[in-house]
Amino acid sequence: MRNLLPILTVLGGILVLWYLSVAPMNIRVALDQAERAGADIVPEGSVERRAVPAWRLMADNRDHVRAGYQLDRPRLPTPAQVGQELWKTTGEMALNGRAWSKRSLIYHAWITLHSTLWGFALGTAVGILGAVAIVYSRVADMSLMPWAIISQTIPIVALAPMIIVVSSQLGVEGRGLPKAIISAYLCFFPVLVGMVKGLRAPETSQLDLLKTYDANGWQSFFKLRLPASLPFLFTSLKVGVAAALVGTIVGELPTGAISGLGARILIGDQFGTPLAIWSALFAAAILAGLLVTLLDLVQRLALGRMGARA
């Protein structure tokens, strides 16, 4: 309960701020609809209201503030509206046997998850191999690490279309591989940095002790460096899997995909349905939470087998 109270406090604060933000965000839409229905609005005309601050519109039209919380297409939906839309496109469809319908977020989450896992695996492999090279080779340390840092300064929204174009020019069919590459691009860096830190965690005295036992390089790696790096690795993997999910969603935006959480966000934006956007965002957040939780369980099991505390 002591650990849960701070989380609930922060969550409650977020919900309060969210509800307080709904009225000023939606007041102009609510007043436009009320005016079309024949109500007296101050000032009259949507053009005149553009120059008036939202708080002034709310003060002058108090009777219509409540309508901002009940719009079908709000600029900012309430948490209850997002929850209802999320349930309608997930739990309700699953109960009706339509979980794999093209309208179900479960289906779209699976499409995104598939590319995320491929990208996560690729990014993790590249990160671990790069870390081993950096730790054991000064040349790699002087060359790879600066380029790895520089690579993260390139905006992913600019790089994603380039990867997709190059993939199509190379004859790669489908959108799965380009999305996985974009996902791996965001994933490999935290794994690389964390693994380098972990492999360098053993102290000099520990390495010297292995030398007195006449241990070779492989034995030093598997008996000392690798076990010492696992806490750092799992922490990096939690960051990396969330980054991989973001990369997959970003990769779905410029491809013209019709499946995946990124596609749902894009379609919701094109058709002016904010609830679809918010429900897809929450589905992505839930998916990321599940992946991080799964990695946390694996970490506890792995470190527990080693006799260490997770």
KOLVEXVEX-196236 format. One record per residue: residue in three letters; x, y, z of N, C-alpha, C in turn. Coordinates in steps of 0.001 Angstrom, whole numbers. Each point is the difference from the previous one (the first is absolute). Layout:
N
   residuo        nx        ny        nz       cax       cay       caz        cx        cy        cz
       Ala         X         Y         Z         X         Y         Z         X         Y         Z
...
***
This chain:
310
   residuo        nx        ny        nz       cax       cay       caz        cx        cy        cz
       Met       832     -1202         0      -832      1202         0       866      1250         0
       Arg      1158       -77       679       916      1119        53       553       326     -1379
       Asn       208     -1010      -831       481       234     -1361     -1129       427      -925
       Leu     -1222      -441       311     -1127       299      -876      -512      1418       180
       Leu       129       551      1202      -544      1334       282       623      1092      -874
       Pro      1329        58      -168       556      1034      -885      -486      -128     -1437
       Ile      -149     -1244      -467      -468      -206     -1368     -1424       510      -153
       Leu      -857      -335       970     -1391       455       -57       -86      1519       122
       Thr       892       598       782        -1      1457       150       333       684     -1312
       Val      1043      -493      -664       378       573     -1300     -1107      -220     -1025
       Leu      -570     -1206       -12     -1091      -306      -923     -1201       904       245
       Gly      -327       216      1266     -1117       880       325       261      1430      -450
       Gly      1240       474       180       348      1336      -456      -115       145     -1505
       Ile       435     -1040      -722      -109        28     -1458     -1456        61      -441
       Leu      -846      -806       653     -1421       -13      -359      -663      1352       278
       Val       356       614      1135      -575      1313       322       402      1035     -1040
       Leu      1297        43      -338       471       949     -1015      -648      -282     -1355
       Trp      -185     -1289      -304      -629      -370     -1269     -1426       539       -67
       Tyr      -772      -253      1052     -1389       470        -1       -76      1526       -38
       Leu       910       668       689         2      1462       -18       371       551     -1375
       Ser       770      -765      -773       426       460     -1329     -1054      -228     -1066
       Val      -965      -893       284     -1002      -338     -1017      -851      1211      -364
       Ala      -473       731       996      -908      1125      -252       628      1084      -882
       Pro      1196       527       323       580      1024      -874       361      -514     -1390
       Met       343     -1282       -97       344      -550     -1309     -1228      -161      -890
       Asn     -1160      -303       596     -1196      -316      -779     -1041      1109       -34
       Ile       247      1092       702     -1047      1012       128      -373       608     -1344
       Arg       961       198      -886      -317       620     -1297      -891      -918      -845
       Val       306     -1298         4      -826      -948      -748     -1395       -62       601
       Ala       -77       -17      1339     -1306       -53       669      -829      1240      -312
       Leu       629      1169       -27      -730      1238      -302      -442        47     -1458
       Asp       819      -519      -898      -401       -44     -1416     -1235      -863      -178
       Gln       -20     -1154       654     -1160      -882      -117     -1237       623       647
       Ala       181       660      1141     -1134       637       671      -560      1145      -835
       Glu       891       731      -665      -464      1113      -834      -786      -510     -1204
       Arg       455     -1092      -590      -736      -576     -1133     -1366      -531       441
       Ala      -106      -374      1282     -1279      -486       528      -938      1130       399
       Gly       457      1258      -122      -861      1139       278       212       664      1341
       Ala      1015      -391       741       256       595      1314       685      1353      -155
       Asp      -135       836      1003       648      1316        26      1412      -153       566
       Ile       978       346      -804      1398      -156       372       663      1372        21
       Val       924       196       929       744      1249       121      1487      -296      -165
       Pro       647       644     -1009      -603       804     -1083      -554      -906     -1089
       Glu      -826       565      -871      -581      -763     -1086      1021      -157     -1131
       Gly       -57     -1171      -641       866      -258     -1144      1301      -667       413
       Ser       314     -1117      -666      1219      -745       335      1251       797      -311
       Val       -49       855     -1048      1167       807      -354       320       985      1118
       Glu     -1026       644       552       219       948      1098       533      -701      1241
       Arg      -404     -1234       218       421      -709      1219      1443      -470       -63
       Arg       588       -30     -1189      1388      -454      -110       954       929       736
       Ala      -311      1280        44       884       972       660      -244        91      1501
       Val      -984      -715       518      -344        58      1419       656     -1180       724
       Pro       674       239      1110       617     -1109       753     -1056     -1009       461
       Ala       434     -1240       134      -922     -1075       376      -634       257      1367
       Trp       788       503       953      -558       212      1330     -1090      1068       -13
       Arg       152      1013      -909     -1031      1040      -105     -1275      -566      -618
       Leu       158      -874      -986     -1177      -642      -594      -732      -845      1027
       Met       752      -693       851      -634      -825      1028      -733       877      1016
       Ala       590      1154       348      -633       889       973     -1278       634      -552
       Asp         7       320     -1299     -1156       658      -613     -1088      -986      -411
       Asn       345     -1291       -68      -973     -1007      -453        12     -1196       959
       Arg      -242       277      1270       111     -1042      1031      -955     -1164      -247
       Asp     -1148       282      -577      -995     -1056      -192       430     -1039     -1025
       His       998       334      -806       411      -915     -1081      1341      -682       289
       Val       569       283      1180      1281      -633       334      -163     -1508       115
       Arg     -1113      -443       604      -234     -1435       173       -32      -738     -1332
       Ala      -487       682     -1061       -88      -646     -1314      1372      -401      -528
       Gly      1059       697       448      1347      -347      -447       452     -1373       460
       Tyr      -659      -541      1019       338     -1329       519      -829     -1104      -654
       Gln      -882       367      -917      -916      -974      -586        22         2     -1528
       Leu      1042       530      -601        73        79     -1456       292     -1374      -593
       Asp      -560      -230     -1187       271     -1260      -702      1404       -11      -600
       Arg       456      1171      -446      1342       121      -565       746      1139       703
       Pro       388      -213      1237       665      1059       751      1450       166      -424
       Arg       514      1196       176      1428       188      -220       802      -758      1044
       Leu      -480        59      1241       610      -760      1089     -1094      -796       703
       Pro       -52     -1300      -195     -1041      -805       657       295      -164      1482
       Thr     -1025      -314       750       175      -277      1426       574     -1408       182
       Pro       602      -279      1147       476     -1370       252     -1117     -1037      -124
       Ala     -1221       365       423     -1115      -942      -109      -316      -307     -1461
       Gln        44      1015      -872      -269      -227     -1419      1073      -888      -621
       Val      1254       243       375      1091      -835      -520      -160     -1435       489
       Gly      -360      -163      1269      -202     -1341       538     -1131      -733      -691
       Gln     -1083       699      -283     -1130      -621      -694       391      -413     -1411
       Glu       730       870      -704       432      -340     -1357       986     -1159        10
       Leu       893        -8       977       971     -1082       104      -694     -1326       286
       Trp      -992        16       890      -739     -1224       298      -801      -470     -1216
       Lys      -584       941      -719      -810      -351     -1160       831      -662     -1092
       Thr      1276       405      -123       852      -530     -1070       914     -1130       477
       Thr      -115      -401      1259       818     -1111       501      -869     -1032       728
       Gly      -347       304      1254      -727      -974       819     -1350      -391      -566
       Glu      -761       973      -452     -1327      -304      -538       104      -858     -1252
       Met       956       296      -867       167      -799     -1210       490     -1405       335
       Ala       860       -99      1007       487     -1324       398     -1140      -853       544
       Leu      -889       609       776     -1142      -744       543      -959      -436     -1092
       Asn       -67       774     -1086      -887      -332     -1114       670      -864     -1062
       Gly      1220      -482       292       705      -854      -946       555       733     -1202
       Arg       225      1302       134       511       802     -1120      1350       611       344
       Ala       799      -711       795      1283       543       439       945       256     -1160
       Trp      -130      -798     -1081       916       149     -1136      -659       741     -1153
       Ser     -1059       726       306      -610       868     -1006       928      1161      -325
       Lys      -108       523     -1230       832      1139      -397      -332      1253       801
       Arg     -1136         5       693      -370      1132       848       453      -172      1450
       Ser       588     -1143       306       412      -288      1363      1433       466       241
       Leu       217       672      1115      1354       425       357       872     -1187       402
       Ile      -623     -1114       364       777     -1201       290       716      -471     -1255
       Tyr      -708        13     -1117       600      -377     -1283      1129       958      -365
       His      -250      1289       107      1011       988      -375      1191       -43       951
       Ala      -256      -265      1295      1099      -115       958       879     -1203      -335
       Trp      -606     -1091      -464       780     -1184      -383       885       317     -1204
       Ile      -513       735      -980       807       366     -1165      1205       838       439
       Thr      -244       957       876      1093       834       500       969      -806       852
       Leu      -528      -892       828       843      -818       873       922      -897      -809
       His      -481      -540     -1099       802      -906      -826      1258       702      -488
       Ser      -150      1199      -567      1169       742      -482       859       487      1160
       Thr      -640       328      1127       757       463      1160       942     -1082       513
       Leu      -485     -1230        77       828     -1085       512      1165      -296      -932
       Trp      -256        46     -1324      1091      -198      -942      1036      1110       121
       Gly      -471      1230        83       920      1120       154       741       -41      1326
       Phe      -691      -408      1060       623      -111      1315      1096     -1060       -17
       Ala      -279     -1134      -628      1013     -1056       -92      1213       466      -796
       Leu      -249       671     -1131      1101       487      -833       798      1075       729
       Gly      -699       960       609       691      1067       710       786      -511      1192
       Thr      -556      -979       713       701      -566      1148      1263      -721      -437
       Ala      -102      -779     -1086      1175      -724      -500      1097       972      -429
       Val      -384      1043      -741       988       989      -444       607       724      1196
       Gly      -823       346       982       500       702      1173       971      -832       812
       Ile      -328     -1274       215       875      -865       797      1317      -257      -735
       Leu       -75      -319     -1288      1226      -250      -767       871      1259       -64
       Gly      -640      1152      -181       766      1247       -15       656       280      1340
       Ala      -705      -295      1097       572       219      1324      1200      -892       250
       Val      -101     -1262      -400      1129      -916       160      1207       498      -794
       Ala      -252       455     -1220      1100       523      -819       624      1232       637
       Ile      -812       885       541       512      1231       610       832      -309      1240
       Val      -448      -955       823       710      -318      1234      1316      -701      -273
       Tyr        47      -849     -1018      1194      -795      -252       925       587     -1059
       Ser      -427      1039      -678       832       586     -1057        27      1513       170
       Arg      1200       548       166       119      1449       130      -356       684     -1314
       Val       311      -647     -1118      -344       578     -1304     -1516       138      -130
       Ala      -713     -1064       393     -1467        66       -45      -536      1042       969
       Asp       650       107      1152      -432       995       983       140      1416      -555
       Met      1093       263      -690       248      1338      -535      -837       300     -1238
       Ser      -470     -1051      -682      -711       218     -1264     -1505      -221       109
       Leu      -402     -1104       630     -1423      -332        30      -806       899       926
       Met       494       239      1197      -776       758       974      -347      1414      -465
       Pro       963       768      -560      -395      1334      -500     -1074       -53     -1074
       Trp       105      -982      -915     -1006       -97     -1060     -1348      -444       565
       Ala        35      -844      1011     -1266      -409       635      -686      1192       648
       Ile       780       867       639      -571      1197       618      -532       949     -1064
       Ile       771       192     -1070      -424       900     -1076     -1274      -502      -661
       Ser      -135     -1312      -118     -1175      -563      -682     -1296       377       712
       Gln        73       214      1310     -1215       310       751      -429      1454      -128
       Thr       823       817      -644      -379      1397      -222      -853       171     -1253
       Ile      -101     -1041      -812      -807        66     -1222     -1461      -244       367
       Pro      -907       914      -311     -1420      -210       344      -559     -1235      -701
       Ile      -664      -838       758      -522     -1240      -561     -1077       273     -1039
       Val      -746      1115       159     -1046       320      -970       594       360     -1351
       Ala      1269       443        -5       677       281     -1264       662     -1249      -567
       Leu       462      -868       896       709     -1200      -453      -950     -1090      -483
       Ala     -1178       -87       597      -936     -1073      -331      -360       -30     -1486
       Pro      -374      1140      -632      -315       -55     -1439      1190      -432      -841
       Met      1218       381       418      1189      -392      -754       194     -1507        37
       Ile      -201      -593      1175       146     -1450       122     -1038      -721      -853
       Ile     -1208       521       -11     -1068      -620      -784       300        91     -1493
       Val       494      1159      -451       326       186     -1423      1145      -917      -409
       Val      1055       -53       821      1145      -867      -317      -428     -1463       -33
       Ser      -851      -395       938      -470     -1391        23      -776      -347     -1260
       Ser      -833       925      -460      -767      -259     -1224       916       -57     -1212
       Gln      1041       833       -11       935       -21     -1123       797     -1299       -49
       Leu       229      -591      1185       728     -1267        60      -897     -1196      -270
       Gly     -1268       267      -262      -926     -1072      -326      -596      -709      1189
       Val        70       632      1174      -581      -608      1195     -1511       200       -37
       Glu      -737     -1088       -39     -1450        86       -67      -596       -19      1407
       Gly     -1108       674       128      -659        69      1301       566      1119       848
       Arg      -726       286      1085       393      1094       876       622      -495      1296
       Gly        31     -1314       221       488      -527      1271      1471       271       237
       Leu       861      -260     -1017      1440       183       177       382      1459       205
       Pro      -502       947      -818       344      1407       265      -414       453      1400
       Lys     -1180      -422       459      -435       378      1347       926      -602      1049
       Ala       446     -1241      -223       899      -643       960      1348       719        48
       Ile       470       467     -1149      1280       724       -35      -114      1326       752
       Ile     -1101       703      -234      -223      1264       717       -96      -261      1497
       Ser      -682     -1064       371      -124      -372      1406      1361      -327       597
       Ala       810      -758      -739      1336      -366       487       893      1223       133
       Tyr      -183       979      -873       805      1221        37      -171       728      1333
       Leu     -1220        72       504      -235       649      1282       365      -895      1175
       Cys        -2     -1291      -222       198      -955      1087      1475      -247       318
       Phe       865         1      -996      1353      -501       220       830       908       913
       Phe      -255      1314       -32       867       919       736       -80      -190      1512
       Pro     -1186       -32       624       -11      -246      1446       597     -1348       383
       Val      -193     -1007      -845       596     -1311       282      1514        90       -94
       Leu       500       700      -998      1443       158      -185       623       698      1206
       Val      -573      1120       402       558       771      1109       -67      -793      1305
       Gly     -1146      -622       268      -152      -760      1233       935     -1191        54
       Met       166      -682     -1130       858     -1181       -26      1466       389       148
       Val       406      1104      -590      1376       469       175       265       298      1472
       Lys      -952       691       637       139       296      1427        69     -1282       816
       Gly      -830      -976      -357       -17     -1243       747      1255      -830      -179
       Leu       497       -89     -1218      1214      -787      -247      1225       617       653
       Arg       -53      1309       230      1116       679       666      -217       123      1508
       Ala     -1070      -606       506      -317       110      1421       989      -734       903
       Pro       534     -1168      -391       936      -692       899      1205       873       340
       Glu       443      -102      1247      1150       780       445      1291      -654      -466
       Thr      1059       799        31      1307      -493      -441       467     -1171       850
       Ser      -297        61      1284       417     -1092       891      -681     -1317      -367
       Gln     -1245        74      -447      -711     -1214      -402       595      -582     -1274
       Leu       338       880      -946       627      -473     -1234      1383      -583       279
       Asp       744       623       916      1330      -507       342       -99     -1356       695
       Leu     -1082      -183       787      -168     -1283       681      -192     -1124     -1014
       Leu      -784       258     -1040      -190     -1015     -1039      1311      -304      -720
       Lys       834      1013      -164      1300      -233      -651       882      -909       848
       Thr      -117       149      1326       793      -897       866      -469     -1444      -115
       Tyr     -1275      -178      -387      -525     -1346      -239       280      -484     -1416
       Asp       756       809      -745       364      -342     -1383     -1230      -130      -895
       Ala     -1007       883       251     -1211        -7      -831       273       713     -1309
       Asn      -515      -575     -1094       177       645     -1296     -1089      1051      -222
       Gly        25       624     -1161      -950      1067      -292     -1448      -455        15
       Trp      -269     -1184      -564     -1370      -510       -22      -508      -285      1410
       Gln       868      -574       830      -397      -300      1368      -259      1274       800
       Ser       833      1004      -219      -220      1289       676     -1319       624      -421
       Phe      -316      -170     -1282     -1237       590      -511     -1226      -695       585
       Phe       -18     -1328       -58     -1200      -731       422      -102      -145      1516
       Lys      1126        10       706       -32      -186      1451      -107      1319       770
       Leu       442      1104      -600        24      1255       747      -715      1138      -716
       Arg       435       327     -1203      -545      1183      -668     -1487      -155      -343
       Leu      -375     -1129      -580     -1391      -194      -398      -950       -29      1195
       Pro       293      -772      1066      -899        58      1163       -93      1394       616
       Ala      1120       720        24       -20      1347       574      -809       974      -835
       Ser      -125      -294     -1287      -699       924      -907     -1508      -213       -26
       Leu      -493     -1118       539     -1425      -310      -134      -923      1050       615
       Pro       262       520      1215      -897      1056       513       -50      1215      -917
       Phe      1146       390      -551        40      1126      -929      -729      -344     -1293
       Leu       172     -1240      -452      -631      -421     -1247     -1513        27       107
       Phe      -544      -548      1071     -1458       -41       132      -593      1397       125
       Thr       701       888       698      -475      1382        70       -31       631     -1387
       Ser      1029      -271      -786        52       536     -1367     -1057      -638      -891
       Leu      -271     -1284       219     -1008      -675      -809     -1385       587       235
       Lys      -299       405      1237     -1294       612       292      -153      1317      -745
       Val      1078       771       -40       -36      1247      -775       -68      -304     -1487
       Gly       764     -1008      -409        83      -331     -1419     -1298      -527      -566
       Val      -747      -810       763     -1245      -552      -540     -1045      1096      -154
       Ala        -9       968       919      -920      1129      -153       389       843     -1211
       Ala      1313       209      -184       464       748     -1176      -304      -749     -1284
       Ala       104     -1329        36      -310      -804     -1183     -1457       149      -393
       Leu      -883        45       996     -1421       185      -279      -258      1365      -632
       Val       649      1019       528      -139      1341      -588       499        -2     -1438
       Gly      1135      -660      -241       539       -61     -1351      -937      -693      -973
       Thr      -650     -1066       449      -948      -699      -870     -1186       887      -341
       Ile      -531       704      1004     -1139       885      -246       379      1125      -945
       Val      1186       580       190       470      1045      -915       196      -567     -1402
       Gly       498     -1231       -71       208      -624     -1306     -1287      -291      -743
       Glu     -1112      -119       722     -1286      -260      -643      -615      1261      -593
       Leu       442      1169       442      -634      1244      -442       273       327     -1459
       Pro      1274       -27      -472       231       403     -1393      -167     -1118     -1021
       Thr      -361     -1207       428       -85     -1116      -937     -1364      -119      -657
       Gly      -971       754       486     -1354      -156      -520      -641     -1287       460
       Ala       484      -538      1126      -548     -1252       514     -1431       212       487
       Ile      -787     -1056       -89     -1377        54       478      -176      -863      1245
       Ser      1066      -641       438       -43      -842      1185      1125       405       940
       Gly      -280       -91      1290       980       393       997      -486      1217       776
       Leu       548       171      1193      -423      1120       834       370      1336      -619
       Gly      1153        55      -662       379      1229      -693      -961       343     -1118
       Ala      -460     -1022      -712      -982       229     -1064     -1315       498       573
       Arg      -399      -523      1159     -1236       460       634       115      1461       424
       Ile      1156       384       488       220      1397       373       -82       896     -1228
       Leu       633      -430     -1087        -7       795     -1228     -1399       102      -590
       Ile      -726     -1103       -27     -1366         2      -539      -907       874       864
       Gly       164       -87      1317      -790       851       880       274      1468      -232
       Asp      1238       350      -294       338      1394      -288      -588       439     -1335
       Gln        67      -872     -1006      -510       355     -1323     -1509       178       -10
       Phe      -706      -816       758     -1460        50        10      -558       837      1162
       Gly       880       650       745      -463       879      1060      -734      -707      1119
       Thr       524     -1136       439      -605      -746      1109      1018      -116      1141
       Pro        60      1026       855       992       -12      1086      -122     -1207       931
       Leu     -1215      -512       185      -155     -1155       886       765     -1210      -520
       Ala        23      -170     -1325       766     -1100      -585      1492       186       251
       Ile       456      1247       -71      1411       287       247       359      -303      1449
       Trp      -830       502       919       306      -184      1416       -94     -1454       425
       Ser      -968      -719      -523      -111     -1415       366      1200      -790      -515
       Ala       484       340     -1204      1190      -671      -530      1234       349       830
       Leu        95      1260       441      1116       396       857       -14      -758      1319
       Phe     -1175      -133       590       -97      -732      1258       289     -1481      -214
       Ala      -440      -544     -1128       308     -1399      -295      1506      -200      -126
       Ala       692       965      -625      1451       -80      -118       662        85      1377
       Ala      -520       877       864       560       130      1344      -198     -1287       802
       Ile     -1173      -607      -125      -267     -1260       702       917     -1099      -518
       Leu       182       -40     -1321       881     -1006      -594      1431       182       492
       Ala       473      1236        48      1345       268       505       122      -417      1458
       Gly     -1033       286       796        22      -405      1404        76     -1506       170
       Leu      -728      -728      -831        34     -1467        72      1377      -541      -373
       Leu       617       581     -1035      1325      -455      -415      1044       269      1081
       Val       -51      1184       592       950       336      1067      -223      -894      1218
       Thr     -1255      -272       326      -304      -876      1126       518     -1412      -244
       Leu      -156      -479     -1231       511     -1328      -344      1515       -61       154
       Leu       691      1038      -459      1456        35       157       391        74      1472
       Asp      -790       699       792       290        83      1429      -118     -1370       664
       Leu     -1000      -781      -414      -144     -1355       545      1179      -876      -406
       Val       417       121     -1269      1159      -775      -459      1247       410       777
       Gln       145      1297       256      1141       483       772        13      -603      1401
       Arg     -1154        10       652       -61      -556      1352       347     -1491        15
       Leu      -475      -719     -1006       305     -1428       -67      1476      -235      -273
       Ala       560       763      -952      1394      -193      -381       946       371      1146
       Leu      -227      1146       612       868       420      1094      -222      -855      1244
       Gly     -1242      -474       173      -266      -889      1126       750     -1308      -124
       Arg        83      -523     -1220       762     -1245      -234      1483       217       297
       Met       469      1225      -191      1408       310       253       255       350      1456
       Gly     -1049        65       800       162       357      1398       106      1473       252
       Ala      -330       816     -1022        64      1447       144     -1380       545       212
       Arg       -76      1230       487     -1267       662       228      -349       826     -1227
       Ala     -1266      -174      -548      -404       710     -1209      -129      1483       285
***
